């Protein structure tokens, strides 16, 4: 379908369609939405380059990043090593990779519609998924092959790669129970993310499987930052029957946790066992170094590249990978004080 066909289908001028696709300010918001929706559903592609016109393909994979939400995937430095590995893997297959940064003030679904309508990529990787994610709903309606880095409530309908959070949380809880802990807390990011929902469910299940009593007050929804770690620790220490162990969803929160413990005259490990879901480069410099999971980001990036190409080449291919990791245990885990 070309722009003339799209305009005829909508009953509006080619110029209006063009301005809507290019997000020009003189186009009515409802008209823009109508054009973008039709472009997605009918498989319109702008084919802006000469190469695209000749081949019917751009030889390009898009990687969508929401710039205000990257910490939800456990660290500001999470994506770059994976993207670097993706670049090398895609280059070997004759593909380019473009990063599609969506500003925090921009509606990510509208942004994605524009990307699809302009036909700049052959396939796309979507990150920072929500439990109920309208981007995934639109992609399922579109003809653009896609892979998500993260799951959603529609995970059975689309290809995805996600961290094995169930495995990480379950293994950590079991280790803490072996050490004698009976009051274990966890942090989760803001409520709209799929990670939040998954962590809540997984934590509750892991607690039940070890025979401990589940206490919803030991799930702390907080800012994904060092300040968030500091605040949670202060809250935890003020509880009358406080937790003796804390599992962090974001690695760098540990710096805030350690700081709050030091201010209270307490020590990580000895007075509060602390662990995180990912072991990033700064963590070994803490004292004691933090117990966490080593995730092979290079292999993850290579796998993302290979799997999105499989999806591109075969629309029936359904990637469903829970990414494993190795737990590195340090002195930040210890039996509860007084045990």
C-alpha positions as CSV (number, residue, x, y, z in Angstrom):
1,X,0.0,0.0,0.0
2,X,1.4,3.5,-0.9
3,X,0.4,6.9,0.3
4,X,-2.1,7.4,-2.5
5,X,-3.9,4.2,-1.5
6,X,-3.9,5.2,2.1
7,X,-5.4,8.6,1.3
8,X,-8.1,7.1,-0.9
9,X,-9.0,4.6,1.9
10,X,-9.4,7.4,4.4
11,X,-11.1,9.8,2.0
12,X,-8.6,12.6,2.6
13,X,-5.9,14.3,0.6
14,X,-2.4,12.9,0.1
15,X,-1.0,16.1,1.6
16,X,-3.0,15.7,4.8
17,X,-1.9,12.0,5.1
18,X,1.7,13.1,4.6
19,X,1.5,15.8,7.3
20,X,-0.1,13.5,9.7
21,X,2.5,10.8,9.2
22,X,5.2,13.4,9.8
23,X,3.5,14.8,12.9
24,X,3.0,18.3,11.5
25,X,1.3,20.7,14.0
26,X,-1.4,21.9,11.5
27,X,-3.1,18.5,11.4
28,X,-6.1,17.9,13.7
29,X,-5.3,15.4,16.5
30,X,-8.2,13.2,15.6
31,X,-7.2,13.1,11.9
32,X,-3.6,12.3,12.9
33,X,-4.8,9.4,15.1
34,X,-7.0,8.1,12.3
35,X,-4.2,8.2,9.8
36,X,-1.7,6.5,12.1
37,X,-4.2,3.8,13.0
38,X,-5.0,3.1,9.4
39,X,-1.4,3.0,8.4
40,X,-0.6,0.4,11.1
41,X,-3.6,-1.8,10.4
42,X,-3.3,-1.7,6.6
43,X,0.4,-2.3,6.6
44,X,1.4,1.1,5.0
45,X,5.1,1.7,4.6
46,X,6.6,5.0,3.7
47,X,9.6,3.4,2.0
48,X,11.5,6.6,2.3
49,X,14.8,5.5,0.9
50,X,15.7,4.4,-2.6
51,X,17.0,1.1,-1.2
52,X,13.7,0.4,0.4
53,X,11.8,1.1,-2.9
54,X,14.1,-1.4,-4.7
55,X,14.2,-4.1,-2.2
56,X,10.9,-3.6,-0.3
57,X,13.0,-3.7,2.9
58,X,15.1,-1.3,4.9
59,X,17.6,-4.0,6.3
60,X,17.1,-2.2,9.6
61,X,16.0,-3.3,13.1
62,X,14.6,-0.7,15.5
63,X,15.2,-0.7,19.3
64,X,12.7,1.4,21.2
65,X,13.8,2.9,24.4
66,X,11.7,5.0,26.8
67,X,14.3,7.4,28.1
68,X,12.5,8.0,31.4
69,X,12.0,4.3,32.2
70,X,15.4,2.6,31.5
71,X,16.1,1.9,35.2
72,X,13.2,-0.5,35.3
73,X,15.5,-3.0,33.6
74,X,17.9,-2.9,36.6
75,X,20.4,-0.2,35.9
76,X,21.3,2.7,33.6
77,X,24.2,0.6,32.2
78,X,22.0,-2.4,31.4
79,X,21.2,-1.6,27.7
80,X,24.5,-0.5,26.3
81,X,26.4,-3.8,26.5
82,X,23.4,-5.6,25.1
83,X,23.0,-3.1,22.3
84,X,26.7,-3.3,21.4
85,X,26.4,-7.1,21.1
86,X,23.2,-6.7,19.0
87,X,25.0,-4.3,16.6
88,X,27.8,-6.9,15.9
89,X,25.4,-9.8,15.5
90,X,23.1,-7.8,13.1
91,X,26.0,-6.5,11.1
92,X,27.0,-10.1,10.3
93,X,23.6,-10.7,8.9
94,X,23.6,-7.5,6.8
95,X,21.3,-5.5,9.0
96,X,21.7,-2.1,10.7
97,X,20.3,-1.2,14.2
98,X,18.7,2.1,15.0
99,X,17.9,3.3,18.5
100,X,14.4,4.8,18.8
101,X,14.4,7.0,21.9
102,X,11.0,8.0,23.1
103,X,11.0,11.1,25.3
104,X,9.5,10.7,28.8
105,X,6.9,13.4,27.9
106,X,5.8,11.6,24.7
107,X,3.0,9.1,24.6
108,X,4.9,5.8,23.7
109,X,2.0,4.3,21.8
110,X,1.7,7.4,19.6
111,X,5.5,7.4,19.1
112,X,5.4,3.7,18.0
113,X,2.5,4.4,15.6
114,X,4.6,7.0,13.8
115,X,7.6,4.7,13.6
116,X,5.5,2.0,12.1
117,X,3.7,4.3,9.7
118,X,7.0,5.8,8.4
119,X,8.3,2.3,7.5
120,X,11.8,3.0,8.8
121,X,12.4,-0.5,10.2
122,X,11.8,-4.1,9.1
123,X,11.2,-5.2,12.7
124,X,11.3,-3.6,16.1
125,X,12.4,-4.6,19.7
126,X,10.2,-3.0,22.4
127,X,11.5,-2.5,25.9
128,X,10.2,-1.7,29.4
129,X,6.9,-3.4,28.9
130,X,3.8,-2.7,30.9
131,X,1.4,-5.4,32.2
132,X,-1.3,-4.0,30.0
133,X,0.7,-2.5,27.2
134,X,-1.1,-0.7,24.4
135,X,2.1,-0.7,22.3
136,X,1.9,-4.5,22.1
137,X,-1.8,-4.4,21.3
138,X,-1.0,-2.1,18.3
139,X,1.9,-4.2,17.2
140,X,-0.2,-7.4,17.2
141,X,-2.7,-5.6,14.9
142,X,0.1,-4.3,12.6
143,X,2.1,-6.2,10.1
144,X,5.5,-5.2,11.6
145,X,7.4,-8.1,13.1
146,X,8.4,-7.4,16.7
147,X,10.1,-8.8,19.8
148,X,9.6,-7.5,23.4
149,X,12.3,-7.3,26.0
150,X,10.0,-8.0,28.9
151,X,6.6,-9.7,29.2
152,X,3.0,-8.5,29.4
153,X,-0.5,-9.8,30.0
154,X,-0.4,-10.8,26.3
155,X,2.8,-12.8,26.6
156,X,1.2,-15.9,25.2
157,X,0.5,-14.0,21.9
158,X,3.8,-12.4,21.1
159,X,7.5,-13.3,21.1
160,X,9.5,-12.1,24.1
161,X,12.8,-12.4,26.1
162,X,12.7,-11.5,29.8
163,X,14.9,-11.8,32.8
164,X,14.1,-15.0,34.8
165,X,12.8,-13.0,37.7
166,X,11.0,-16.0,39.1
167,X,14.3,-17.9,39.2
168,X,16.2,-15.0,40.7
169,X,13.6,-14.3,43.4
170,X,12.9,-17.9,44.3
171,X,16.6,-18.8,44.7
172,X,17.3,-15.8,46.9
173,X,14.3,-16.4,49.1
174,X,15.3,-20.0,49.6
175,X,18.9,-19.1,50.5
176,X,17.7,-16.5,53.0
177,X,15.4,-19.1,54.6
178,X,18.3,-21.5,54.8
179,X,20.2,-18.9,56.8
180,X,17.3,-18.6,59.2
181,X,15.4,-15.5,58.0
182,X,11.7,-15.4,58.5
183,X,11.0,-11.7,57.7
184,X,12.1,-10.9,54.2
185,X,11.3,-7.7,52.3
186,X,11.5,-6.8,48.6
187,X,11.4,-3.6,46.6
188,X,9.4,-3.1,43.4
189,X,9.3,-0.3,40.8
190,X,6.2,1.9,40.1
191,X,3.0,0.0,39.6
192,X,2.4,0.3,35.9
193,X,5.4,-1.8,34.8
194,X,5.1,-5.5,34.2
195,X,8.2,-6.1,36.3
196,X,6.2,-4.8,39.3
197,X,3.4,-7.2,38.8
198,X,5.7,-10.1,38.1
199,X,7.9,-9.4,41.2
200,X,4.8,-9.2,43.5
201,X,3.4,-12.5,42.3
202,X,6.8,-14.2,42.3
203,X,7.7,-13.0,45.8
204,X,4.4,-14.0,47.3
205,X,4.7,-17.5,45.7
206,X,8.3,-17.9,46.8
207,X,7.4,-17.0,50.4
208,X,4.5,-19.5,50.4
209,X,6.7,-22.3,49.0
210,X,9.2,-21.9,51.8
211,X,6.5,-22.0,54.4
212,X,6.8,-18.4,55.7
213,X,3.8,-16.2,56.4
214,X,3.2,-13.6,53.6
215,X,3.1,-10.0,54.8
216,X,2.1,-7.5,52.1
217,X,3.8,-4.7,54.2
218,X,7.2,-6.2,53.3
219,X,6.7,-5.3,49.6
220,X,8.0,-1.7,49.2
221,X,7.0,0.1,46.0
222,X,9.5,2.9,45.7
223,X,11.6,5.1,43.5
224,X,14.1,3.2,41.4
225,X,17.2,5.0,42.6
226,X,19.8,5.2,45.3
227,X,17.5,7.6,47.2
228,X,14.7,5.0,46.9
229,X,17.0,2.4,48.6
230,X,17.8,4.9,51.4
231,X,14.1,5.7,52.0
232,X,13.1,2.0,52.0
233,X,15.8,1.2,54.5
234,X,14.7,4.0,56.9
235,X,11.1,2.8,56.6
236,X,12.1,-0.8,57.2
237,X,14.2,0.1,60.3
238,X,11.2,2.0,61.8
239,X,8.9,-1.1,61.6
240,X,8.1,-2.7,65.0
241,X,8.6,-6.2,63.6
242,X,11.1,-5.3,60.8
243,X,12.5,-7.6,58.1
244,X,16.0,-9.0,58.6
245,X,16.6,-9.3,54.9
246,X,16.0,-7.1,51.8
247,X,15.9,-8.0,48.1
248,X,16.4,-5.1,45.7
249,X,15.0,-4.9,42.2
250,X,17.5,-2.2,41.2
251,X,21.2,-2.8,41.9
252,X,22.3,0.7,42.6
253,X,19.7,1.1,45.3
254,X,22.2,-0.8,47.5
255,X,24.3,2.4,47.9
256,X,21.3,4.1,49.5
257,X,20.6,1.0,51.7
258,X,24.2,0.8,52.9
259,X,24.2,4.6,53.6
260,X,21.0,4.4,55.7
261,X,22.3,1.4,57.7
262,X,25.6,3.2,58.4
263,X,23.6,6.3,59.6
264,X,21.7,4.0,62.0
265,X,25.0,2.4,63.3
266,X,24.2,-0.9,61.6
267,X,26.0,-3.1,59.1
268,X,24.9,-4.8,55.9
269,X,24.9,-8.6,56.3
270,X,25.4,-8.5,60.1
271,X,22.2,-6.4,60.9
272,X,20.4,-6.6,57.5
273,X,21.0,-9.1,54.8
274,X,20.9,-7.4,51.4
275,X,20.8,-8.8,47.8
276,X,19.9,-7.5,44.4
277,X,18.6,-9.0,41.1
278,X,21.6,-7.9,39.0
279,X,25.3,-7.6,39.7
280,X,26.6,-4.5,38.0
281,X,30.2,-3.1,38.0
282,X,30.0,-0.7,41.0
283,X,28.7,-3.4,43.4
284,X,32.0,-5.1,44.2
285,X,33.2,-1.7,45.6
286,X,30.6,-1.8,48.4
287,X,31.7,-3.2,51.8
288,X,30.7,-6.0,51.9
289,X,30.2,-6.5,48.2
290,X,26.6,-7.1,47.3
291,X,25.1,-10.6,46.7
292,X,23.5,-10.4,43.2
293,X,23.0,-12.2,39.9
294,X,25.6,-12.1,37.1
295,X,23.7,-11.6,33.8
296,X,25.6,-12.2,30.5
297,X,24.6,-9.0,28.7
298,X,26.7,-9.8,25.7
299,X,25.0,-13.1,25.1
300,X,21.7,-11.5,25.8
301,X,22.3,-8.9,23.1
302,X,23.3,-11.6,20.6
303,X,20.3,-13.6,21.4
304,X,17.9,-10.6,21.0
305,X,19.5,-10.0,17.6
306,X,19.2,-13.6,16.5
307,X,15.6,-14.0,17.8
308,X,14.2,-10.8,16.2
309,X,15.7,-11.9,12.9
310,X,13.9,-15.3,13.3
311,X,10.7,-13.4,13.9
312,X,11.3,-11.3,10.9
313,X,11.9,-14.2,8.6
314,X,9.1,-16.4,10.0
315,X,6.0,-14.8,11.4
316,X,5.0,-18.0,13.2
317,X,8.2,-18.0,15.3
318,X,7.3,-17.4,18.9
319,X,10.3,-16.7,21.1
320,X,9.7,-17.2,24.8
321,X,12.9,-17.0,26.8
322,X,13.4,-16.5,30.5
323,X,17.0,-15.3,30.7
324,X,19.1,-17.2,33.3
325,X,21.8,-15.8,35.6
326,X,24.3,-17.0,38.2
327,X,24.0,-16.0,41.8
328,X,27.2,-14.7,43.4
329,X,26.8,-14.9,47.2
330,X,28.9,-12.6,49.4
331,X,29.0,-11.5,53.1
332,X,26.0,-9.2,52.4
333,X,23.9,-12.4,53.2
334,X,24.3,-13.7,56.8
335,X,22.1,-15.3,59.4
336,X,19.8,-12.9,61.3
337,X,21.3,-11.0,64.2
338,X,21.0,-12.9,67.4
339,X,20.3,-16.3,65.8
